[in-house]
Structures are given as structure tokens and as C-alpha cells.
Amino acid sequence: MSHVFPRHCHAQLPTAVGGEGIWLIDSEGRRYLDGSGGAAVSCLGHGDAEVTEAIKAQLDKLAFAHTGFLTSEPAEALADLLIAHAPGELDRVYFVSGGSEATEAAIKLARQYWVEKGQPERSRLIARRQSYHGNTIGALSAGGNEWRRQQFGPLLLDVSHIDPCYEYRDRQEGETPEEYGLRAAEALREEIERVGPETVMAFMAEPVVGATAGALAPAPGYFKRIREICDEYGILLILDEVMCGMGRTGTLFACEQDDVAPDILCIAKGLGAGYQPIGAMLCSAGIYDAIAKGSGFFQHGHTYIGHPVATAAGLAVLRAILDRNLLPQVQSRGATLQKALESRFGQHPNVGDIRGRGLFRGIELVADRGTKEPFDPSRKIAARLKKAAFAHGLICYPMSGTIDGRRGDHVLLAPPFIISDEEITLLVDRLDAAMQEVLGQG
């Protein structure tokens, strides 16, 4: 009997014992194509020798040094490399152990910034419905995933949530994508005015929404208008790239493709590629200086922030992404994956939308393609599809509640950056087999 507390108490999971490239291997010798990189984590695949060697080398030198007393060489080097490639005025890096810690730190930094600036009345965060920012109380409060929030509602912070930029469902007939993007962004202005501009500290959003809405990219011009609105009211823009960043969408930082730069940016998942738990919060020089010239102390922290082995792994991963020229590969393989998905499922009666950027793709499933009517939640399409795909040797990331936390289903695909064209075909074949089994039509 296992003494591990699993995600689901009644699931009997295979035991992973190995990994090779885009494949995971269990103790019975079965091989699974990792079509979602776990949760968009394994960007370099499994068994990358350079990364594992960097981890071993760091362990031989230094395993741990508490950042209350010492910094470390890999942390300094990784911060320098991140800032060298970061957009806008991002200038400082705060290392943490994962995405939830990164977004939690961002929320607390935004609050402390305004306190240090002598505007303690600014305490309200605005975020979006159908988003996800992590599972700690602060991060869960910011997120708009109703299924994850529901039972913890009494514990959550009071955060405003506006509608997402959801072109497939919300763009009106006769409205161009650009017109819709500008209209969707105005929801932020309306909420700022409703709650009082003097009370708002920041707006938080995922540039490309991940698991909650299935690789939902913004309409053209949306984030540029969001940036303008934030600047107009003097509030901070926090972008959560925990899932969509670190090359996943084809540029190192996802926001580059929308030609915007945030005041605070969060990364994780692909930063460590699964080799070590690591995340980071990046902030502008202006925000850092407000703390440095004020109290001089960011009132936050965890034991393992800036961990030498984790930052050594992150440094090796980031160097691999850059030195191996993987970003253009993500763009080209992403286009190949999109074309393969459209060829196979573009006319499928239960596929409403195929979307995303780079190797970050989502398929929204519907009961009726013409009306966009979702499946009845009682059919549990996402859960059944995940199980069927796994039986066919494919790990993918189906989720339900795509539309409003209750209705809608999608499949998220985020394979390692090293996936080949042949493996893309195999991924689509296995997904097709699973969809035929669950939906009953090809």
C-alpha cells in the first residue's frame, strides 16, 4: 500500500522509471508520448545530458546556501541572462520554487510597492475570468478558474475579475479581430472606474491563457490597449508567463509577440524544464528602486528561494534554449503541429476551434460545431479523453469548464521543443484514436 497522498485518491497510477526525448517509460515498459510536457514543463524533453551534468556539477560544488546570508554563482548568472533577454525595463529577478510562488510574490510586491510609494489605499487587484495563476491563497484569489476556487471561496481575497479576451466565443458578427481586441480591453477601464482608480494596484493576466481556457491567445491589439490603460491610470501590469513563457509560444517571453512589456513578469515550468523545481518573478528597475530607497526589505521569502542547484538547472535550460536555436524550431514545429491538427480535425463536427502559438496549442470541443454549443458537463468529455489518450500511449492535457468554469471542454497540447515532424504525426494519430473512442466519430 502506498503512503503517497496522490492528486486523486482512487487513481491507480503507473510508476515512471525513465524518460528518453519526448517519451516517458513506466515500470512495465510501456512508453508514453509526452504530448503536453506534463503541464507545459518538459520543454527540452527527458534525459537531457547537458542539463543533468550541470546539476551534478553544482551538487559537487554547493548544494544549498540560504539567501538570508549568501548569494550563489548560478543564481547571479541566471538572473543576468534572463535580464539580458527580458523585455522593457525588467531589471531584477526574484527566484522561487514554482509558478504559484512566483505569482504570489508578484501580488505581494505590487502591494508593497504602493505602500513604499505612500499610496497604501491601492490594494485592489484586477484579473480575468477563465485564468489560472496558481494554488496558493493569493494566487488562487487572482485566478478566475471557478472550479478550482469554489470550495475555497470563503478563504479567498477580494479580487476583481473581468471577462477574458476570448475571440472564438465573444467576437461579434461583423467585428474585426482588431476591433474586438480593443473592445475586450475596455473591460479593464470599466472595472477600474467602477472600483475607483485610486484603489487599484495592478492588473494580472496570462498573455496566452493555459490550462483553464486551452492556449487562448489574445486578439490583435488587446494587450497594447491594456498597457495603455494601465499607464493612463498609473497601475502596474503583471503578466503571468508561468505556462506560456520560456519559449513555449515561440519567443522567449510570450509578451514579445504582442509588443508589450510588463512591470512584473512571472515564469516557471519551462525555466527548469522539469529538471528542478524553479520559478522566478522579474520586476522593473523602478519597482525595485522603490523598495531599495524605502524600507530596503521586500517582506516576503521562502527557504528555498535562489536555490543553487535549481538555478544551475535553470541556467543550463535557458542556455540550451538559446544556444541550440530552439526558438525558431518552436515556431516551425508549432506551425507543423497546427497544420496537422487542422488537417485532421479542422472539419470534425465536434471541434470548434484550434488555436494557440508555437508549441502551445488548444482544441476546443463542442457538441455542435455550427452553434458552438458545448457538451453537457455530465458527459465528462475531458476526463474521458484524458483516460483514452493515455491508454493509446499519449499524455495530453484535456480540461473541462473552458467557457465559464462549468461548461466547455478542450485539449491542451504542449510537447517538448525537440519533437520531430514524425512524432507530431504520431501525436495527432493517437489523439485522433482517443477522440474517435470518446466522441464516436472521426
Secondary structure, 3 states (H helix, E strand, C coil): CCCCCCCCCCCCCCCEEEEEECEEEECCCCEEEECCHHHHCCCCCECCHHHHHHHHHHHHHCCCCCCCCCCCHHHHHHHHHHHHHCCCCEEEEEEECCHHHHHHHHHHHHHHHHHHCCCCCCCEEEEECCCCCCCCHHHHHHCCCHHHHHHHHHHCCCCEEECCCCHHHHCCCCCCHHHHHHHHHHHHHHHHHHHCHHHEEEEEECCCECCCCCCECCCCCHHHHHHHHHHHHCCEEEEECCCCCCCCCCCCCHHHHHCCCCCEEEECHHHCCCCCCCEEEEEEHHHHHHHHCCCCCCCCCCCCCCCHHHHHHHHHHHHHHHHCCHHHHHHHHHHHHHHHHHHHHCCCCCEEEEEEECCEEEEEECCECCCCECCCHHHCHHHHHHHHHHHCCEECEEEECCCCCCCCEEEEECCCCCCCHHHHHHHHHHHHHHHHHHHCCC
